[in-house]
Amino acid sequence: MRTALIIAALTVMVLLVAGPPLVACGDKLLVLGRGFQFKNVNSDYPAVILHYMHSQNTSSADLTDKEKLKPLLTSAGHKLDSFTSARDFEVALRTGKYELVLIDAGDVLEFEEAIQSAPSKPFVLPFVNGGTKKEIAAAKRRFEVVLQAPARGTHLLEKIEIAMEKREKRQRKEGN
């Protein structure tokens, strides 16, 4: 009798664990032992980002469209300032405190001196717009981190995290 009671209790517990999905409000897809894992979108290194959008560059709408880029970066804890004017961009570099410069790899040469002389010593994160393998490889040799465009939002955020980690390491190295 006691053995039958134990077997019945174990059977009920197994059926409860392996049963149908829970039907609580908002948990329609949750099954015991399974579920969704949401990735944390908050940045470990919230950055103040200076973004240059060359006015003639329209090949990567996700990285040149401020209206799409700003909400994504803001939701991850970053602050974004975007400019389409070269003069305004250079003024912002001289007067602002930016940790990261997001710029087309083709435009980096034009602003290289201004970026290097910026008081805040920002890290350059160039993006390559649909370039060939040779162009991407050349950019990767020249820069520590390169973003291939068009890029998904999560890919952009991952590259920003990597760039900020490298910037922090560079600052520690220079500080010693």
C-alpha positions as CSV (number, residue, x, y, z in Angstrom):
1,M,0.0,0.0,0.0
2,R,2.8,2.4,0.9
3,T,4.7,1.6,-2.2
4,A,1.7,2.2,-4.4
5,L,1.2,5.6,-2.7
6,I,4.9,6.5,-3.4
7,I,4.6,5.4,-7.1
8,A,1.4,7.4,-7.5
9,A,3.0,10.5,-6.0
10,L,6.1,10.2,-8.2
11,T,3.8,9.7,-11.3
12,V,1.9,12.9,-10.4
13,M,5.1,14.9,-10.0
14,V,6.5,13.7,-13.3
15,L,3.2,14.6,-15.1
16,L,3.3,18.0,-13.5
17,V,6.9,18.7,-14.6
18,A,6.5,17.3,-18.1
19,G,3.0,18.6,-18.6
20,P,1.5,21.1,-21.1
21,P,2.5,24.8,-21.2
22,L,1.5,26.9,-18.3
23,V,-1.5,29.1,-19.1
24,A,-0.9,32.0,-16.7
25,C,-1.4,35.5,-18.0
26,G,1.7,36.4,-20.2
27,D,3.3,33.0,-19.7
28,K,1.6,31.2,-22.6
29,L,4.9,29.9,-24.0
30,L,6.6,29.0,-20.7
31,V,7.0,25.3,-19.9
32,L,8.5,24.2,-16.7
33,G,12.2,23.6,-17.2
34,R,12.2,25.6,-20.5
35,G,11.8,29.3,-21.3
36,F,13.2,32.3,-22.9
37,Q,16.5,33.9,-21.9
38,F,16.6,37.6,-22.6
39,K,20.0,39.1,-23.3
40,N,20.9,42.1,-21.3
41,V,21.1,45.1,-23.7
42,N,22.6,47.5,-21.1
43,S,26.2,48.2,-21.9
44,D,29.0,47.4,-19.5
45,Y,30.8,50.4,-21.0
46,P,28.3,53.2,-21.6
47,A,29.9,55.5,-24.1
48,V,29.5,59.0,-25.4
49,I,29.7,58.5,-29.1
50,L,30.4,61.0,-31.9
51,H,29.0,59.8,-35.2
52,Y,29.9,61.3,-38.5
53,M,27.4,60.8,-41.4
54,H,28.8,61.8,-44.7
55,S,25.9,63.5,-46.4
56,Q,26.6,61.6,-49.7
57,N,26.8,58.2,-48.0
58,T,23.5,56.4,-48.3
59,S,24.6,52.8,-48.8
60,S,24.2,51.7,-45.1
61,A,21.0,53.2,-43.9
62,D,21.3,51.6,-40.5
63,L,24.5,53.3,-39.6
64,T,23.8,56.7,-41.3
65,D,20.2,57.1,-40.2
66,K,20.3,58.9,-36.9
67,E,16.6,58.2,-36.3
68,K,17.3,54.5,-36.2
69,L,20.7,54.6,-34.5
70,K,19.9,56.9,-31.6
71,P,17.1,54.9,-30.0
72,L,19.2,51.7,-30.2
73,L,22.2,53.2,-28.6
74,T,20.3,55.2,-26.0
75,S,18.5,52.0,-24.9
76,A,21.9,50.4,-24.3
77,G,23.0,53.3,-22.2
78,H,25.1,55.2,-24.8
79,K,24.8,58.8,-25.7
80,L,25.0,59.7,-29.4
81,D,25.9,63.0,-31.1
82,S,25.6,62.8,-34.9
83,F,26.9,65.3,-37.5
84,T,26.7,65.5,-41.3
85,S,28.8,68.6,-41.5
86,A,32.6,68.1,-41.5
87,R,33.1,71.5,-39.8
88,D,30.6,70.7,-37.0
89,F,32.1,67.3,-36.6
90,E,35.6,68.8,-36.1
91,V,34.3,71.4,-33.7
92,A,32.6,68.6,-31.7
93,L,35.9,66.7,-31.6
94,R,37.8,69.7,-30.2
95,T,35.2,70.8,-27.7
96,G,33.4,67.6,-26.6
97,K,34.4,64.7,-24.4
98,Y,33.8,61.7,-26.6
99,E,35.0,58.2,-26.0
100,L,34.2,56.7,-29.3
101,V,34.0,58.0,-32.9
102,L,31.7,56.0,-35.3
103,I,32.7,56.9,-38.8
104,D,32.9,55.5,-42.3
105,A,36.3,53.9,-43.0
106,G,36.6,56.0,-46.1
107,D,36.2,59.2,-44.1
108,V,38.8,58.4,-41.5
109,L,41.7,59.8,-43.5
110,E,40.0,63.2,-43.8
111,F,39.6,63.5,-40.1
112,E,42.6,61.5,-38.8
113,E,44.6,64.5,-37.6
114,A,41.6,66.0,-35.8
115,I,40.7,62.7,-34.2
116,Q,44.2,62.1,-32.9
117,S,44.5,65.6,-31.6
118,A,41.2,65.6,-29.8
119,P,41.6,66.2,-26.1
120,S,39.3,63.3,-25.1
121,K,41.4,60.8,-27.1
122,P,38.4,58.9,-28.6
123,F,38.6,55.4,-29.9
124,V,37.8,55.1,-33.7
125,L,35.3,52.5,-34.7
126,P,35.1,52.7,-38.5
127,F,32.4,51.0,-40.5
128,V,32.9,49.5,-44.0
129,N,29.9,49.9,-46.2
130,G,29.3,46.6,-48.1
131,G,33.0,46.6,-49.1
132,T,34.9,43.8,-50.8
133,K,36.9,41.3,-48.8
134,K,40.0,43.2,-49.7
135,E,38.6,46.5,-48.3
136,I,37.4,44.8,-45.1
137,A,40.7,43.0,-44.6
138,A,42.6,46.3,-45.2
139,A,40.4,48.1,-42.6
140,K,40.9,45.3,-40.1
141,R,44.7,45.6,-40.5
142,R,44.6,49.3,-40.0
143,F,42.1,49.5,-37.1
144,E,41.7,47.3,-34.0
145,V,37.9,46.9,-34.4
146,V,35.9,47.3,-37.7
147,L,32.2,47.2,-38.1
148,Q,30.8,45.8,-41.3
149,A,27.7,47.5,-42.6
150,P,24.9,47.0,-42.9
151,A,24.9,45.6,-39.4
152,R,22.2,44.3,-37.1
153,G,21.7,46.3,-33.9
154,T,23.1,43.6,-31.7
155,H,26.2,43.3,-33.8
156,L,26.7,47.1,-33.6
157,L,26.3,47.0,-29.8
158,E,28.8,44.1,-29.5
159,K,31.4,46.0,-31.6
160,I,30.9,49.0,-29.4
161,E,31.5,46.9,-26.3
162,I,34.7,45.5,-27.8
163,A,35.9,49.0,-28.8
164,M,35.3,50.3,-25.4
165,E,37.1,47.4,-23.8
166,K,40.1,48.1,-26.1
167,R,39.9,51.9,-25.3
168,E,40.0,51.1,-21.6
169,K,43.0,48.8,-22.0
170,R,44.8,51.4,-24.1
171,Q,44.1,54.1,-21.4
172,R,45.4,51.8,-18.6
173,K,48.5,51.0,-20.7
174,E,49.2,54.7,-21.3
175,G,48.5,55.5,-17.6
176,N,51.2,53.1,-16.4
